[in-house]
Amino acid sequence: QENADPQRTAFLLRKQWTLYSVTPLYRFSNAHLRDYARLLSAFIAAEQQKGLAVEVGVELDTKVALSSLPDLKGSDQDQAAILVQLSLRSSASPKNSGEKLIWSGWFCCVSGDDLSENMPEDFTCLPLFLANGAESYTSIVGSWFQKTFDCCFRRLAISPLILSWMAAMWTGCQVDKTESAMELVFSVPHLPQPLDISYAIHPEDAKALWDTVQKTPGEITQEEVDVFMDCLYSHFHRHFKIHLSATKLVKVSTAIASAHCDGIIKFLQSQYLTGVLMLLTELAISQIE
C-alpha cells in the first residue's frame, strides 16, 4: 500500500539513515509533542554543559521540534510516524540567518499490526527508528526517550539473507526511469586485509532474469530468491572464476533503495517508501520479540 505523500516525505529520500529497533514506548502521547520537544531541548542543553558538542567561544542554541508524519502508515492500525529534528542557531549569527538542521530521527510502524494488536493500552508501538546525523546526538536523543518512556534502542543489522531478498524484490519493481546499475557488494572472509568485491548488473538484465525466475507476480518465495542469486553467482564465476557463495553479501544498491548489513539504508524512490519501511518494520519487530 503506497500511500505516502511524495511532497511531504521527499526530505527522507537520498539521505543515509541508521536503523534501530525500539521496544514499545510507555505512556507516550501524540497530544504532548510540544511538551516533549521542550523537555528534550532542556535535556540536550544539560548534556552539552558536560562538554558535549560545544563550540568554544560561541554560544549555541539547539532547537528541538517533534512532529507527526501521518502519511507513513501501512494500515489504519499503525501509529503515525514521529519526526524529531534538531536545529542549531548561533548567537553570533544575524537573527534572520535562520536555523541549520543538524540531526533528524523518526519513529515509525508500517504494517506492524501483529505487534500493535497485542499491545497494552499504555504502550505505543513504534518499533523502527531511523537517524541521520552525528552519533553523539543520536545517543543523547535515544537516552532521553529511553529514560522518559521506559523503552530500549538497539542497532538493527541486516543479514545477508535479507539483503538477497531486497535485491530480488527491488529488482522486480517498476521504475519510470533508471540508469543506475544494480550493485551487490561482497566481503571476502579470512583475509589479513579487508577485501570487497563489487558486482554491477544492468537493471534491465537483472529484471529480465528475475522475470524468468518469479513464478507468481506479486509473490516471492525463498526458493525464487535462491535461484535468482545462484544465477548471478554462476554468471560471475563463468567470467572471473570466483565463487561468490563463499563470500558474505554486505550491501545491495538498486534504483529503489540501497542497504548495508550494518543497518544503513538510503531511500531513492518515494513511491516505494512505505513498501521498504514495511520490510524494515518487520525486521525491527523480529529483533524485539
Secondary structure, 3 states (H helix, E strand, C coil): CCCCCHHHHHHHCCCCEEEEEECCEECCCHHHHHHHHHHHHHHHHHHHHCCCCCCCCCCEEEEEEEEEECCCCCCCCCCCEEEEEEEEEECCCCHHHCCEEEEEEEEECCCCHHHHHCCCCCEECCCEEEEEECHHHHHHHHHHHHHHHCCCEEECCCCHHHHHHHHHHHHCCCCCCCCCCEEEEEECCCCCCCCEEEEEECHHHHHHHHHHHCCCCCCCCHHHHHHHHHHHHHHHHHHHCCCHHHCEEEEEECCCEEEECCCEEEECCHHHHHHHHHHHHHHHHHHHC
